[in-house]
């Protein structure tokens, strides 16, 4: 079984989050007894890993418990950080200058003066830490963490996102020597490391040395930047020659670490290339992105069977309209992929506590990182489709929908209209899509639906369900019953669907 390294050895991958949450409580006792440098460091590491896992899972699961996991230890983490920073800075001061150096003596005296207050503050935060809420969160999130099994396609997608995010921060840092850009890169590398450690343990076994080395180098660069600023603020009254010597020393140490970082990450032997080749590419990247979407669907859907049924109907309607050349949108492969994602995520808004579930779903998707292989326009179309796939139809000349470009409105009408119709057909007890087909004429599009009952209730429900789609088609959409297929006819239909699938292979691969 895959394992991850802990402070005390190894443990099974499936318990990685629970392990670190339990570790927080153990290290908490050490800090309460004596907040020395090692105890403070170990507790901060355990908390940081928990918060990093929460940040990753929030991208696929909007459950508020993940936000609580980040919020509960926030005050403790900050107070520990102040103490830890002072301890680290004091260590650098002792390392960079002899005992008799005036700047060193001034800085050391300043650290000693505030050490007692920082220790008391850290110990007080440790005493007040809500262990009961922490244990409750551990029990709750232990189950939710299973939505993304380690090594799965969804896990690979999240790792790709973290890698691309860190790579972008790397590119920005190469353009400047400003501390802020290098600090953000340090955070990006740290997030990448913890994501791979928790979700891709086999890759982490290969990458851990380089990830840790980069994190250490960037951590020391950050320490030196903080120290340089501290010297200017705390020891400004010291002789200019002493201050210049400190500036040169800190600059030299920083440059050495930046050069070491660049040797590892630039050129043909860059570790960025090695890392990227270890993660999905091409068609598999599209599969990984869809796997991430399925995780969100499973995490938020309280009626998965109903959603699966609506999804099957929606895809069948889309494919029938595509075969009939009913309208341009149904001939685009990307539109089918967006529809598949929207059909799976149609209940995501219900999991977000907000007055409007549909607006909450739109906002949730917009706040997420863009999945690999998706464009911004496709992801925005998905968010808009979920915003308008049920409820009152939007007006084309006012409100948020009215401010959209005409082409955007058409695409939303096409996809949200198909979903509205699929929801209506499910309510009409449609359980099979075999044999569904469409015909296009000059005045109307006729959709033949197997098992559709001819009744007043059905007609009323379908009239409301098809109207939004009709506004896109620009003509009447007529729904007629079609006989359910017998066994032989089902085989023929399956073969026809297989041929259509082969013709749409590029779209299927990108899904």
Order of alpha helices (4+ residues) and beta strands (2+ residues): beta-beta-alpha-alpha-alpha-alpha-alpha-alpha-alpha-alpha-alpha-alpha-alpha-alpha-alpha-alpha-alpha-alpha-alpha-alpha-beta-beta-alpha-beta-alpha-alpha
